[in-house]
Amino acid sequence: MNIIFKGSKLRKLANNKSHLIRKLGPEMAQVLGRRLDQLLAAETLDDVPKIGKGRCHELKGNRTGTLSVDLVHPQRLIFEPADDPVPRRDDGGLDWGRVTAIRILEVADTHE
């Protein structure tokens, strides 16, 4: 899958392991790196696990249109489909099998 970052600061953080460890700690850096590798290796969003470790899922409420994967509780990697147009099913829902690009938005606790 093609991964785009919302801003250069986030892109630089994700691509510099030592900076990532200093900023987020070793455990978070390791888990974040693993999640980014999983996303990068996936052909489509359908290839990303929806249960178990990582637990990719669509968010609701004021975060509708975004998705997340679990990191170190309670932190999550928040992203959105970056395909243009965003692939939709006939019922209007996101077509996970056709999402081939995502934009990483942030690392956050979505329950705050």
N, C-alpha and C positions, 0 to 999 in steps of 0.2 A: 504494500500500500504506500502511496505517496504521502509523506508527512510534511506539513507546512507549519510554521510557528507563527503565532499572532504578532510577535515582535522580535527584534534582534536580541534583546536582553534574554528572553526566554530560550531562544535558539542557542545562544552562546552558553547559557547555563547547562542546557541538556547535552551539549556536545563537548563539555570540558569536565571530565570526571573529577579532577582535583578540586575545581571550583564548586562543583556539585556537592562533593563531600563536605567542604568547608561551610557551604551555605545551608545544606539540609541534613547533614550527618551521614555516617556510613551506611546505616540500614536503609534509610530513605533513598540514598543515591543508588544503592544496589537494586532495590525494588523498582525504582523509576526507570533505571537502565533496562531491566528485564521487561517491563511493560512496553517501553518504546521499541525494543527488539521484537516483541511479539506483534506489535502493530505493524512494524516495518516488514516483517516476514509474511503477513497476511496478504492474500490477493484482494480480498474484499472484507468488509466489516463482518460478514457472516462467518469468516474463519477465526474470529476472535472469541474466546470462550465467554459464554454468558453466565456460567455457573462456576462455583469453585473459586480458586485463586484468580484474582483479576476482576471477575464478575462484571463484564461490560454490559451496560444498560443505559437506556434513554432516561433522561431526567424530566421532571414535571414542574409545574408551577411556573415561577419566574425564570426557570432554567429550561423551559420547553425548547426543543430544537437542538439541545446539546446532549452529549453522552458522557459517561465517566467509566473509568476502571479504577478499582481499589488499589491503593498504595499501602502505606503504613497507617492503620486506623488512627484518626478519622480522615486522613488526607486522601484525596482522589485526584486523578489526572482528568481534567475537563477538556473536552474537544467537541468539534462540530464537523459535519460533513463539509468537505471543500469542493466537491464536484459541482459544476455549474452547467445545468441546473441540478439541484439536489434531487437524486432519484427517489421517486415516490411510487408506491403501489397504487392500484386502482382505488382503494379505500382512503387514500391520502396519507397513509402511514409511511414511514421511512423504509425504503427497500434496501435492507442491509446487504443483500447479495449483489447490489450494483454500486455500492459506495466503494470507490477505489482511492479516494483522497480524503485526508482529514486535516483540520487546522487545530493545533494544540493551543488552548486558550489560557490555561492556568493550572496550578496545583492548589487545591483548596479543600476546606472542610465544607461540604455542601449543606450541613445541618446547622450552620451558624446563622 
